[in-house]
Structure formats: structure tokens, C-alpha cells
């Protein structure tokens, strides 16, 4: 008999025709209050494929635990509610924090946990368990933005996020 093998999903944060799945974007800090307007999106365009699964189970964002209280991930959902969910990324954040966010009519649960050394993970899943379509997970990915409200950031500093998705059996390669 033939034993089917699961193919891992593919995540591409930069859907340009380039070979890299990574995306580089510059964040520009403003002088004074920086509430909205300079956020940097995690991805652009069509980003998720999986040749043998129509659905995905989770999306994970990994980041350094050296970020400050001014660093945040915003979840912007212009489809259903337009309301932002802000997740603070500072090292002092309770790493057992969790919550929910609605994107495109789907309620996603998220949990912040300790990851690898000097890292934290935010894992997004369908609230209540189960799977979501690739399109629903892509809507979540497209809704993620980085922002900093720090008026005195370190010059030429870099903030990197590793992003991966899971189809219930395999993780995608990491995009940064």
C-alpha cells in the first residue's frame, strides 16, 4: 500500500516573486504621541499554501524577550469590527497571558508563553479548538502589525519576529 506523507504548509511573508519568504519593513518612530498610523504589517498579499490540507490549526509568532512596554502587536480587523486588539510585548508581561481577537468573523484565542531561550511565543488558535481555513488564518496574519509607542527608541535597532503556521501535523518553515 501507499502511505501518504503530510506536506508542511508554506508561509511567505513577502508574496513578491523573490526567493525569500521573509519580509523586511521599516518602522518610523514619530516625535510625540505615536498611537496609530506608523504600524508595520507582518505580511502582504496571499501568503499561505498547503497542498494537502484545506485547513490550519495555529499561527505562532516568536519574539525576543528584550522588548519594552512600548513594543506591541496590534490586530487590526477592518472586516468585522475594525477594533484593534493590542498585545504588549514587554519582558515583564505575564507570559501566561491570553485573550481573544475577532478577525473576519472568526474568534481566535491567543496565549503568550515562554519559548526558546530569551524568547516568547504568541500562539493563535481557533477559540474553542479546531481548525480554520487557510483564508481565515491568512486574514489573521494580514491583520497583525508591529507598533512602538516609545519616543526614544534605540537608534538603528532591529525588531524581528519569527512566524510559522501549523496544519495539525507539521509546522511551516519560519518566516522572519
N, C-alpha and C positions, 0 to 999 in steps of 0.2 A: 504494500500500500504506500500511498504518498502521505508524508507527514507535512502539513502546512507549517510554514515558518512565519511568524509575525514580523512585518516590516515596521520599523520605528517611524513615528511621524516625523515630518520635516518642518522645521521652523526657520523662516527667513525674515529677519527684522528689517532688511533693506531689499524691497522687491525689485530693485533695479536689476538689470541684466548682469550685474557684476558677479564674480565667483564667490565673494564673501557673503556669509549670512549675517554678518554683524552690521551695526548701524552706528555711525558716529554723528553726533549732533552737538552743536554748541549752545550752551545756556548763557544768556547775557543777563547779568545782575543789574538792576536799576538802582539809582540813587533814591533813597527814601523807601516808603512802603512798597512792597512787592507782593501783592495779594494774587493778582491774576494777570495774564497777558504774555508772560515770557516762558510759560511751560514748554517743555520739550517732549514730544511724543516718543514712545518706545519703538513704534513701528510705523510703516507706511504701506498702504495697499494690501493686496492679497498675500498672506504670509504663512498659512498653514495648509499642509497637504498630508495625506496618509493614504497610500494605495490600497490598503486592505481593511481600513476601519472608517466608518462614516462618522464616528463619534470620538470624543476625547474625554478624559476623566479629570485632568488637573493641569494647571499652569503654575510654574514656580518661578519666583524672582529672588535671586540671591544678591546680597549687597554687603559691603564692609561694615563692621560694627563701629567704625570710627566716625560715622556721620553725626551731625549735630541735630539739635531740636529744630533747626531751621530747614533741614532737608526733609522732603516729603514726596510721597507718591500721591497723585490726585487721580481719581477715577471720574472721568467726565462722560456722562451718558446723555447725549443730546437726543437720543431716540425716544426713551420712555419718560424720563423725569427731568433730565437736564441738570439734576442736582449733583454736585461734586461730593465725593467721599474723600476725605484727606486722611492718609495714614502716615503718622510721624515716623521717621526712620532713625531717630537718635539712639545711641547705645543704651541710654537709660530707660528706653521704652521697655515695658514689661514684655519679655519675649514669649509670654504665653497669651499675649493679646489676640483677640479675634473679633470678628464682626461680619457684617454682610454688606453687599452692594448690589444694586439692581442695574443691570446693563442689558438693553434691548429686551426688556420684559423678563429676563432670567435673573433669579436671585442667586448670587454667588456668595459662598461663605469663604472667609479668608482667615488664616491663622499664621501668626508670626512665631517662629521657633528658632532656637539656636541651630545653626548649620555647621559647616566645617569650621576649623579654627579661624577666629576673628571674623566670622560671617554670620549673618542672619538670613533666614528664608521666610518669604511670604508665599504660602501655598493657597491657591484659589481652587475651589471645587464647587460643584452644584450644591446649593444648600439642601440638606436632607439626603445627600448622596446621589449616586447615579452618574449618568453621562450627559454631555451636551453635544450638540452638533459642532463640527469644525467651524461653521459660520458663527455660531454663538460664542465659541471660545475666541475666535478672531475678533469679534466685536469687543470682548473684554480686553484683549491685547491692544486693540486700536484705541481703547478708552484710557489706557494707562499713560500718565505723563509724569515727568520729574519737575519739581519746582524747589526753589530755595528762597526763603524769606530773609536770609542773612544779608545785611547791608555791608558787611566786611568780610567777604569770602577770601580764602587764601588765593593769592594771585596764581593764575595758570594751574589751578587744581583740577583734578580729574575725578569724576564720579562715574563708576562703572557698575552696571547691572548685568548679571547673567540671567538669561531667560530660557526656560525649557518647557515643553509640554509632554504629557503622558497619555497614551491611548488605553491604559488599563493593563498593558503588558510590557511596554517599553517606553523609555524616555527618548525624546528627540536629542540631537546634538545641541549643545548650548550655543545660543546667540548672545553676543555682548552688545 
